[in-house]
Amino acid sequence: MAKKKVKDYPDLVKDTATQTIINTNSRAFEARREQILVSKERENEIQNIKADIAEIKKLLKGLSKK
């Protein structure tokens, strides 16, 4: 597999056989994966809060009917 550096992008190389661009900066890759994980965790937390609020509303409506 022959690789060629991408002009003006020191962290990128191009595989000349498949024409794919490969990021060789492993720190940036790991940082992005961490960012995605944090984002998913935050979204899960938001969904849990929404479910809790919906349950509280249901309970309050039940109390107001009595």
C-alpha positions as CSV (number, residue, x, y, z in Angstrom):
1,M,0.0,0.0,0.0
2,A,1.6,3.2,-1.2
3,K,0.8,6.4,0.7
4,K,1.2,10.0,-0.4
5,K,1.0,13.0,1.9
6,V,-1.9,15.4,1.3
7,K,-0.8,18.9,0.5
8,D,-1.4,21.5,3.3
9,Y,-2.6,18.7,5.7
10,P,0.2,17.2,7.7
11,D,-2.0,14.7,9.5
12,L,-3.5,13.2,6.3
13,V,-2.2,10.7,3.9
14,K,-3.7,9.3,0.7
15,D,-3.7,5.6,-0.1
16,T,-2.8,5.6,-3.8
17,A,-4.4,2.2,-4.5
18,T,-7.8,2.9,-3.1
19,Q,-7.7,6.7,-3.2
20,T,-8.9,6.9,0.5
21,I,-7.7,9.7,2.8
22,I,-6.4,8.5,6.2
23,N,-6.0,10.6,9.3
24,T,-2.7,9.7,11.0
25,N,-3.3,11.9,14.0
26,S,-4.3,9.3,16.6
27,R,-4.8,12.0,19.3
28,A,-7.4,13.8,17.2
29,F,-9.1,10.5,16.5
30,E,-9.3,9.6,20.2
31,A,-10.5,13.1,21.1
32,R,-13.3,12.8,18.6
33,R,-14.3,9.3,20.0
34,E,-14.4,10.8,23.5
35,Q,-16.5,13.7,22.3
36,I,-19.0,11.3,20.7
37,L,-19.2,9.3,23.9
38,V,-19.8,12.4,26.0
39,S,-22.4,13.5,23.6
40,K,-24.2,10.2,23.8
41,E,-24.1,10.2,27.6
42,R,-25.5,13.7,27.7
43,E,-28.3,12.7,25.3
44,N,-29.2,9.7,27.4
45,E,-29.3,11.9,30.5
46,I,-31.6,14.3,28.8
47,Q,-33.9,11.5,27.8
48,N,-34.0,10.2,31.3
49,I,-34.9,13.7,32.6
50,K,-37.7,14.0,30.1
51,A,-39.0,10.6,31.2
52,D,-38.8,11.6,34.8
53,I,-40.7,14.9,34.1
54,A,-43.4,13.0,32.2
55,E,-43.8,10.6,35.1
56,I,-44.0,13.6,37.6
57,K,-46.7,15.2,35.4
58,K,-48.7,12.0,35.3
59,L,-48.5,11.7,39.1
60,L,-49.5,15.4,39.6
61,K,-52.5,15.0,37.3
62,G,-53.5,11.9,39.3
63,L,-53.3,13.8,42.5
64,S,-55.3,16.8,41.2
65,K,-58.2,14.4,40.2
66,K,-58.7,13.3,43.8
